[in-house]
């Protein structure tokens, strides 16, 4: 190997890094970033109706309050959709579709309409009934509640809103005080 490097010579590693940067940089333009931040999310796994149902359920589980935005602002339904679309577990995917159908069936039983067509009071009654059996779920809606609640919490608390606004995570900072976790601010 020749160690005579000129200012214009590149190692293989530098060449690969430059190539990767050339591919990525156009995507980092302000136009591309603004299109990514739009409120419209197209579902990859869910149908539009299923996506709307997951969005509403997740917002009811983690609603917007005075402390922080809720699941809808954190785009929880989009993250759940992404995880399911990327999953190779067809059983898990089928379980989600069946769970969403069970929510609509319970809503029809409780209020005579599908979940999204029901009043806010009926939606709350349906969710409350689903959550009642959370410790020992027996019915399909109760089992699905455990699934959707876990997925909602996982997606929310791995989002920027969940981490920084709700949990007030300040990053890796030098801790002073008697014990770890002391927040001098």
C-alpha positions in Angstrom: 0.0 0.0 0.0 1.2 3.5 -0.8 1.3 6.1 2.0 1.9 9.0 -0.5 -1.5 10.7 0.1 -2.3 13.9 -1.7 -5.0 16.3 -0.4 -7.3 14.8 -3.0 -6.8 11.1 -2.3 -9.4 9.2 -0.3 -9.4 5.9 1.7 -12.1 3.4 1.1 -13.7 4.4 4.3 -13.7 8.1 3.4 -15.1 7.3 -0.1 -18.0 5.3 1.4 -18.7 8.1 3.9 -18.7 10.7 1.1 -21.0 8.5 -1.1 -23.4 7.9 1.8 -23.5 11.7 2.5 -24.2 12.4 -1.2 -27.2 10.1 -1.1 -28.6 11.5 2.2 -27.9 15.2 1.9 -30.7 15.9 -0.7 -33.2 14.4 1.8 -32.1 16.8 4.5 -33.1 19.9 2.6 -35.7 22.2 4.2 -38.3 21.2 1.6 -37.9 17.5 2.4 -38.0 18.2 6.2 -41.1 20.3 6.0 -42.9 17.6 4.0 -42.0 15.1 6.8 -43.4 17.3 9.5 -46.9 17.6 8.0 -49.8 16.3 10.0 -50.9 13.9 7.4 -49.6 10.4 7.8 -50.4 7.7 5.3 -50.8 4.3 6.9 -48.8 1.3 5.6 -50.5 -1.4 7.5 -53.8 -0.1 8.8 -56.7 0.8 6.5 -57.8 4.5 7.0 -60.6 3.5 9.3 -58.4 1.2 11.4 -55.8 4.0 11.6 -58.4 6.5 12.8 -59.6 3.9 15.4 -56.0 3.3 16.7 -55.4 7.1 16.7 -58.6 7.7 18.8 -57.9 4.8 21.2 -54.3 5.9 21.8 -55.4 9.5 22.4 -58.0 8.3 24.9 -55.3 6.2 26.7 -52.8 9.1 26.8 -54.7 12.3 26.3 -53.4 15.8 26.0 -53.3 17.5 29.3 -51.9 20.7 30.9 -48.5 19.0 31.3 -47.9 17.6 27.8 -49.4 16.8 24.5 -51.1 13.4 24.1 -50.7 10.4 21.9 -52.1 12.0 18.8 -49.6 14.9 18.9 -46.8 12.3 19.4 -48.1 10.4 16.3 -48.5 7.2 18.3 -50.9 5.6 15.7 -48.3 6.2 13.0 -45.6 4.6 15.0 -47.8 1.6 15.8 -48.7 1.3 12.1 -45.0 1.5 11.2 -44.1 -1.3 13.6 -46.8 -3.5 12.4 -46.0 -2.8 8.7 -42.4 -3.7 9.4 -43.3 -6.8 11.4 -42.9 -10.3 9.9 -45.2 -11.7 12.5 -48.4 -12.2 10.6 -50.1 -13.6 13.7 -49.5 -10.3 15.5 -50.8 -8.4 12.5 -54.0 -10.5 12.4 -54.4 -10.1 16.2 -54.4 -6.3 15.7 -57.1 -6.4 13.0 -59.2 -8.8 15.1 -58.7 -6.6 18.1 -59.9 -3.5 16.3 -63.0 -5.4 15.0 -63.7 -6.5 18.6 -63.6 -2.8 19.7 -66.2 -1.9 17.1 -68.3 -5.0 18.0 -68.3 -3.9 21.7 -69.1 -0.4 20.7 -72.1 -1.6 18.8 -73.2 -3.7 21.8 -72.9 -0.7 24.1 -74.2 2.1 22.0 -75.5 0.7 18.7 -72.8 2.4 16.6 -69.2 1.7 15.6 -66.6 3.2 17.9 -65.7 6.2 15.8 -69.4 7.0 15.1 -70.3 6.9 18.8 -70.5 9.8 21.2 -67.5 10.6 23.4 -69.5 9.3 26.4 -70.0 5.9 24.6 -66.4 5.8 23.6 -65.4 6.3 27.2 -67.8 3.6 28.3 -66.4 1.1 25.8 -62.8 1.9 26.8 -63.7 1.6 30.5 -65.3 -1.8 29.9 -62.3 -3.0 27.9 -59.9 -1.8 30.7 -62.0 -3.4 33.5 -60.5 -6.8 32.8 -56.9 -5.6 32.3 -55.5 -7.7 35.1 -57.1 -10.9 33.9 -58.4 -10.3 30.4 -61.0 -12.9 29.3 -62.8 -11.3 26.4 -61.3 -10.3 23.0 -61.8 -6.5 23.8 -60.1 -6.9 27.2 -57.2 -8.8 25.7 -56.9 -6.2 22.9 -56.9 -3.4 25.5 -53.7 -4.8 27.1 -52.1 -4.9 23.6 -53.2 -1.4 22.5 -52.3 0.1 25.9 -48.8 -1.4 25.8 -48.2 -0.3 22.2 -49.5 3.2 23.0 -47.2 3.6 26.0 -44.2 2.2 24.1 -44.7 4.5 21.1 -45.5 7.5 23.2 -42.6 7.2 25.6 -40.2 6.6 22.8 -41.3 9.8 21.0 -39.8 13.2 21.5 -43.0 14.5 23.2 -43.1 11.5 25.6 -39.5 11.7 26.5 -38.8 15.4 26.7 -42.2 17.0 27.4 -44.0 14.4 29.5 -41.0 12.8 31.3 -39.0 16.1 31.2 -35.8 14.2 30.3 -32.9 16.6 30.2 -30.4 14.3 28.6 -27.2 13.1 30.1 -26.3 15.8 32.6 -23.8 16.0 35.4 -25.6 15.0 38.6 -24.7 16.8 41.8 -26.0 16.1 45.2 -26.3 13.4 47.8 -27.7 10.7 45.5 -28.1 9.9 41.8 -31.2 11.5 40.5 -30.9 14.8 42.4 -32.1 17.6 40.2 -30.5 20.9 41.3 -32.7 22.9 38.8 
